Amino acid sequence: MRRGMSLSSDTSAAHAKTSGPSELPAPKPAGLSALSGCILLSMAGASAGIFWRVDEWYFGLNRPSFAPPNWLFGPVWTLLYVLIGVSLWRAIRSGGLRRDPGAVGLFAAHWVLNFLWSYLFFGLHRPDWALAEIALLVAVIAALARRFGLHDRLAGWLLVPYLAWVSFATVLNAGFWWLNRAS
């Protein structure tokens, strides 16, 4: 303690530093219901399939030789949506999203872009527009993984499979566009 300062003034100074108006209180642990909510929010991205179904147009396209079988997409996306939800839950639980509105914006952007891709590709039958959009989605997912990782390392890593799958989907989208550009 410095000369001339009492214990009470040191305590007050320390209290002012930790509980000032710019600092938020520590986050409360988020339980199973919060985890379930985050997963359900993430799974809402699958609702795009309700609006824009795979139709005859898609089945009539020339497929890239490396295109996976159609049955694989459902299980892969289900797993990815669970991982995205757990990542969101961990980022919320860490308190990082309260301090980082940019991460919240990136999460919202990834969600909108993920949904929009289905509309462009399956709804409008525009693989070219979908290709430009999915390239932006890859960049947003990469930024989101980095931002979440700043607050909770595992939250960032949980988004890596999503980034890898969407990167592969970008190449796949380019293949569909290239093979069907005359149509």
C-alpha positions, 0 to 999 in steps of 0.5 A: 500500500502506498504511503498516505492511502488507507486500506479503504481507499485501495479497496474503493479504487480496486472496486471502481476498476472492476465494476465500472459502467463499461464492464459487464458482470461475469456470465452465468453458466448456461445449462442444458436448456440454453444448449438445446436452444442454441442447437434448435436455433442452429437447426432452424437453418435447415428450414430452407429445405421446406421452402426450396426443395430439391426438384426436377431441375436439380436432378436434371443437372450434370453432376461433378464426378466428385459430388457425394450421393444425395442421401449424405447431405441430411446427416452431414448437415444435421451434425454440422448444425449440432456443432454450430449450436454447441459452438454458439452455446460455448461462446455465449457461456464464455461471456464473449458475445456480450463483449463482442457485438461483431461476433454476434453480427458474424453469427447472424450473417452466417445464418442469413447467408446459409439460408440464402444459398438454398434460395439462390441455388434451389429456388432461383436455379442460379448456381452462378449467383449461389457460387458468389454468395457461398464464397462470401459465406466461407469468408464469414464462417472463417471470421466467425470461427476466429472470433468465437475462438477468441472467447472460447477456443473450443467454440472456434474449433467446433466451426472448423468442420462447418468451414471445411464442408462449406468450402467443399460445397463451394467447389461442388457449386462451382462444378455444377455451375461449370458443367451446366453453364450453357443451360 
